[in-house]
Amino acid sequence: MVPESIHDFFVASGSGACALIGLLFVAISVASERLARAEAGVPLYRVRAAAALTAFINALAVSLFALIPGHKIGPAALAVAAGGLVFVSAALLSLIRSHQVRQALGDALFLVGLVITFVVQLIQGANVIAQPDDSGAVNTIAALVIVCFLIGIARAWELIGGPSIGITHEVTALVRSHKHGADDSVDEESPHRRSATNG
């Protein structure tokens, strides 16, 4: 049973998932025109689009089934998680087949994150089926719905080519610019030293 305390959460998450899926379709149509000119990026584009859609569909299905009276959230979480794992396996095989695993390391890590999310959801769904009164498992599934939203939004952001600002990227860029600045100052000092030596 879904506790009354999180009933409103599933109402809100179901509405949010519907809106995000609609926006994702718009993003896919916009990005497809941009990627039509770059055939090399098409497999990666498909994986990102499918990952975002899978994450949002997972959140939508779990939320809607949670609102149906009775013990529906357990079987729904179990079934959708199993379908998600099948998708992730297909996506990884697609990256391997197109030889884009190295170029798509970040995407592979997101897929691993999806695998972990779906495995935990599978376990919690089985727990709810075995113990329908286990509110802890239902709360965990609700938290996984939030995780799916975050993963789906991140995938959609990359899908439309949004700027990536990460701490690792920014620190690396800062170190490189500092190193180039130091090298330039050394190069500027060298002619002065030569002229002073010649003088």
N, C-alpha and C positions, 0 to 999 in steps of 0.2 A: 504493500500500500504506500502511496505517496503521502507523506505527512502534510497536513494542512498548512504548516508553516512555510513550505516551499512551493505551494500551489501557484502563488502569484509569480514566483520566479519562472516557472515553466510557461506560464501565459506570456510573460514578457519575452522569454528566450524564443518561443515559437514565433511571435510576431517579428522579432529582430532577425531571425533566420530567414523568414520569407522576404523581408526587405533586402537583406544582404544577397540572397540568391538572385533577386531581380537586378540589383546593381552589378552583380558578377556577370550576368548575361550581357549587360551594356559594356562592361570592361572587356569582355572577350571579343565583342564585335569591333570595338575600337582597336584593340591590340592586334587582331587578326589582319587588319589593313596594314598596320606597320610591319608585321612580320611576313606579309606576303612578298615583300621585297627581299627578305633574308631567309632563304630556304634552310640554312644551317641551324637556325634557332627554332624551327618548327617543332621537333620532338620535345625539346625542353619547355617550350610554350605550352604544349599539350599536357605535359606532366604537371606544370604549375596550375593550369586551369582545372584539370581533373582533381588535383589535390585540394584546391580551394572549394570546389563543388562538393567533394566527398566530405570534407570537414563540416560544411554548412548543412548538407543533407543529414549528416549524423545528428547534429544539434537539433534540426527541425523534427526529424522522426522521433527521437527520444522525447523531446518536449511535447509533441502532440499526443503520443501514446501515454505519456505520464498524466495527461488531462482526462483520459478515458477512465471512468470509474472501474474499479476492480484491479486485478494484479496484471497490468499490461506492460509496465515499464521494464520488468525483468526480461521477458522474451524479446521485447523491442530492442533493448540495449544489446542483448546477446546477438540477435540477427544482424543489426546494423554494424556492430563491431566486426562480425565475421565477414560481412561484405566489404568493409573497409580494409581488412587485412588482405583480401583477394585483390583489391585495387592496388594496394601498396606493392604487392608482389609483382603485379603486371607493370606498374610504373618503373620499378627497379629493373625488371627484365628489358623494358623499353630503353632505359638509359644505357644498359650494358650492350644491347644490340646495336645502338647508334653510336657506341664508343664515346659517350659524353659524360662518363662517370667522373673523370678528373675535372672537366670544365664545370660540372654541376655538383661540386662537393657540398655547397650550401643547400642545394635542393635535396641531395641525398640525406643530409642531416635532418632536414625537415621531415622527410619520409620516415626516418628512424623515429623521430618524435611522434609521428602519427601511429607508427607500429606500437610504441609504448602506450600511447593513449588508448588504442583499440584493445590491446591485450588486457590492460587494467579494466577497461569497460566490460570486456568479455567475462572476466573473473567476477566483477561486481554484479553483472547481470545474472550469472549463475547463482551467486549468493542470494540475490533477491528471489529467484525462482525457488531455491531450496528453503529459504526462510523469508516468507513474504512480509513479516513484521519487522525486518531488519532495516530500521530507518538510517543507520550508518551507511549501508551500501547505497541507498537511494541518494543520500547527501553526496557521496563520492561520485556517483553518476552525474549529479547536478554540477559538481566542480569540473568534471570532464567535459561537460557541455561548454563551459566557459573556455576551457583549453582549446576545444575545437573552434570556437569563435576566433580566438587569438591566432591560431594557426591559419585558418581560412583568410583572415584579414591580411596577415603577413604575405601569404601566397598571392592574394589579389593585388596587393601593393606592388610586388615585384612583377606581376603579370602586366600591369599598365606602364611599367618602366619608371616607377617612382624612385626618387633619389634614396640611396642607401647611406645612412650615417651610423656607422658602428664605432665603438670605442677602439677596437683593434685597428680599423682602417684609419681613423683620425690620428692615433698615436704614431702609427707607421709613417703617415704623411708628414707629421710634425717633425719626426726624427730625420726624415729624408731632406726636408726643406732646411733644417738646421745644419745638416751635414753639407748640403750644397752651398749654403751661405758661408760656412767656414772654408770650404774649398775655394770659393770665389775670392774671399779676402786674402787667402794665401797667394792666389794667382796675381792679385793686384799688388801685393807687397813685393813679389819677386822682381819685377822690373826696377823698382826703386832700389832694391838691394844691389842689383847688377850695376845700375848707374852709379851708385855710391862707391861700389868696388872699383869700377872703371875710372872714376874721378880720383 
